């Protein structure tokens, strides 16, 4: 990449899974000077994965030259990435590539046993891009609890594209107004594991066409939010609705707050203030935006100030948008940088 030569001692990141999040992460990593991805493991055909990196239906053509030679991606600045076949954790000898950490972006391998297999294969630490199936060392939401990370962390979750905006919005409102209970609906773009036509799957509703239906779905955010915001254990729940758009999602959050006299103006002032304090993570807008307006937006949360509502009592409603691929990949870059502080200070690497 022109004018963006990598450092001599880069952060070396292994990547398993080169789907939407994996390819977005790769694109964002090329915009940094200090992250290298020496190896990508995926079940897909390497030349087709190279093609999908270059030509993206949602984010457009890749703006940098990347050649494909002998199953390697070669960037124009010389950074090279081996493309290898790996079906499951344990298949890739991560120690051979001298990685500082690995990102499991498959969305499939979310148990301790799966992460332990990565560690046994030489990964100093593992970050999964979704919420785990069981308790692990840490779930990190950038903007909330990255200050708590430790060199001892080995099994880490970056939350999910939905968990990040929900947790951020809820923390802002709780700090400002005291949230007694909350309920969320995430209106989420369809995902790669949904069929385009009705076909029998493991879940009744998710067996229906993603392109033609609004499909209610469970969300793991409700199960794990208390791990990030423990004060909401037993006080928060939610559901997902997968809708027929390819990208751009929103979270509809309804809260009961302590003071019935709180105004919409006061709520929006608190939301604006939070966005000013975390400009790289939260954006607040008065524009009448729709889902396509947040595509390629790096923020975890784009607050829709026009949508803020309040009843005469204590119920309030806020709406936050997010690019469920690009924004989450941007937080993974932040998390990689956060853990890099431990690479030469007794940490995993």
N, C-alpha and C positions, 0 to 999 in steps of 0.2 A: 504494500500500500504506500503510495507516494507520500513522502513527508511524515511518515508515521512508523519509523523503524523500531523494531522491538528492542527492549532493554537486553543487556548482556546476561542478566540473571532474572529471567521472567518467571511469573507464576505459571507452573505447568499443570494444566487441567485435563484430565481424561474425561471423555464423554461417552456414555452409553445411551443410545437412542437418538436418532437423527430425524425425528418427526418435527412438528411445528415448533415446540419449545427448543429442541436441540438446534435446529437450523437458525432460529432467531438468536439464540445464544451465540452461535458461531459468528453470525453477522455482527452482533454487538461487540464481540471479543476482538474482531478485526479493527474496530474503532479505537481500541486501547493500545498503549505502548508497552504494556507489561504483562499481558496474558497470552500464553501460547496454548494451543490444543494439539498436543503431539499425536493423539490417537482418538479415533472415533470408532465405536463398536455398534453395529446395527445388523439386523437380519436382512436388510434390503440389498439389492444389487448395487455395488458401489458406483458404477457409471450413471445409474438412474438417480441415486442420491446426489451426485454431483450436479446433474441436470436440475433436480428440484431445488438445490441451493441457488442455482443461477436464475431460474425462472420461477417466481413465486406468484401464485394467483392473487394473493392478498397484498403483499408488500412490494410487488413488482420485481424488476430485474435487479440482480446484485450489482452494485455500483463499482466493484473492484474486480480486477482480473484474477481469476483463480483457475489454474490449469489442472488437468487430471492426468497424472503420469504414473504408471506402475502401481495403481491403487493408492496413490497419494494425492491429496489436495495440495497444490503449490500456490501460495499467495504471491502477488507481485513483489512483496517486500522480502520474500525468501522463506517465510514461515511455512513449514511443511507439516501435514497431518496424515498419518497412516490410516487408511480405511480398512478395517478388519471385520470379520464375521464373529459375532458374539451373541448367543441366544439368550443367555441368562447370567446372573451374577456368578462369578467364579470362572467364567469362560475366558476372561481377559487377564493376562499376566501384567497387571498394572505396574509392578515393580520394574519390569523391563523398560518402561517408558519414563521412569523417574518422575512420576507425577507428585504434586503436592497434595492434591485432592482429586476426587472424581465426582462428576455430576451424573446421577442416574435419572435421565429424562424420559425413561420408557413409560412412566406412570403405572407400571405393573408390579414392580418389586418393592414392596412397602413394609415388609416384616423385618424383625431383627435378624432372622436367619438369612434373609436375602442380603442385608447390609453386611452381616458378618462374613458372607461369602466374598464380597468385594474386598473387605479388609484382609481376609486370609490370602487373597490373590495379590496383595501388595499395595492396596489403596490405603494411604495414611488416614484419610477420613472420607466419608461418603455424605453427599448432600443429595437428597431426593427432591424432586420438583413438585411433589404433591404431599398431602397429609399422610402420615403413616397409618398402618393398621394396628399398631400397638405402641406403648410408650417407648421413647428413645431418648437419647441424651438431650436434645433440644429442638424445639420448633421456633424458628426465628422469623419475625415480621420486621423488616427494615423500617425504621421510623418509630418502632415501639420498644423492642427489647434486644437489639443487637449489642447494646452495652453489656449484656449479661453473658456473652459467649466466652468460652474457656478453651485453653489449649488442650484440655482433656477431652473435649467433645470429639467423638468419632462418628456417631450416627446422628445426622442432622436433617431436619426437614425445613424447606423454604416456605412452608405453608402451601397455599395454592393461590391461583390468580384471584379467587373469590375471597379467601380468608384475609388477604392483605387489605383490600379496601374496606371490608366489613369491620375488621378489628380497628383500623385507623379511625373510621367514622365513629364507631362506638366509644372509643377512648376519648375523642374530642368532646363528644356530647356528655359523657359521664363526668369528665373533668369540669366542664362548664356548668352543667345543670343537674347532675346527679340522676343517672338512669336507674330506675327501679326494676324494669323488665324490658325485654326487647324481642322483636320477631323480624326476621328478614326473609325476603324473596329475592333470589338472584335470577335475573332474566338473562340467560346465558346463550351465547352462540352455540350452534351445534358442534359436536366434536368428532374426531376421526373414528371413534369406536361405534358411532351410530350408523345404521344403514340408510341409504338413499331411497330404498323401496322397502315396503313391509317384508320382513323376513324373520323367522323364528330365532330368537336369541335367548340369553339367560334371564332376561327381565321382560315382563309383559309389555310395559309401556315403551321401553327402549327397543322393542322389536318393530316399532312403527317408523314410518318414513320421517327422517330428520328434515327433509326438504319440504314437507307438506303439513307438518303438525307442530303445535305447541305441546311439549311433552313434559309433564311433571316428573321430577326426579329427586332422589335423596341427595343431600350434600353433606360431606364429612365435616364441613366447617362447624356445624352445630355441635358435633361430638367433641371437637378439639379446641373450640374457642377458649374454654376455661383454662387451657394450658398456657395461653398467652395472657388472658385477662381473667385471673382466678375469681375475681369478685362477681363474675357472671355465671358461675356454676349453678345450674338449676334455674337460671333466670333468662335463658336465651334459647331460641330454637329457630329453625328455618327450613326452607324448601327451595329447590331449584326448578326453573322452567326453561327447558331447552327450546329455542325458537329458531325458525328457518332463516337465520342470517349467518354468514361464514365467520364473522369477526365483529367485535364490539359488543360488550355486555354491560349490564348495569345491576346495581344492588339497590333494592327498595327496602329501607330500614324504618321500622315503626318502633318507637320507644315511648314508654311512660316515664315522664320525668317528675321531679319532686315539686316544682313550683308551677301551679296552674296559671300564674300571671305572666309567665315567660312569653315573649312575643316572637314572631317569625323574624323580625329585624334583629333581635338579640341572638337568635340561633344562627342566622347568616353571618353576623359579625364574628361570632366565635369560629365559624367554619373558615371565613376569610383569614382570620388571624392565624389559624393553624396552617393554612396554605402558605402564608408568608413566612412562617417559621420553618417549614419543610418544603422549599420550592422545588426540589428535585424529586419529591415523592408525591406531593399533593398539589393539585391545581383546583382553583375555584373559578367558576365562570358564570356570568350573567347572560351569556348567549343562549338562544333556544336550540341547543344542540340535539342531535340524534345519534344513533349508534355508529354510523359510518364516520362521524366527525372525530371519533377517538381512535380510529385505526392508525397505528404507528405512533401512538402517544406513549411516552416512556413512563408517565406517572402511574403509580399504583392506584390512585383515586383522583377522578375528575368530578368535583362536586358541582351538581346542577342547582345553583342557587334559586333559579326560577321555580323549581319543583318543591321547595320546602313548604310544608303545610303544618297547621296546628288546629286542634279542636278547641272548644271553649274550656275543656278540662286539661288533662295532663298529657294527652297523646300528641306526639309529633311524628312527622314523616319526612325523611330526607332521601335524596336520590344521588347515587354516585356511579359514574361511568368508568369503564376500564377496557383497555385492549387486553383481552385474556391471554394473548400469546406474547406480544412485544413488551408490554409493561411488566409481566412476570419475569421474562428473560432479563430485563434491565435490573430487576432486584437480585437476580442470581449473580450478575456481574458485581453488584454491591456486596453481596455475601462472600463471593470469592475474595474480594479485596479485604473484607473484614477479617477473614480467617488467615489471610496472608501474613498478618502481624506475628503469627505464631510459628511461621516456617523456620526461622533461625533462632527461636527463643525457647527451645525445649518442647515445641509442639510436635504434632504428628509427623511432620516432614523433617 
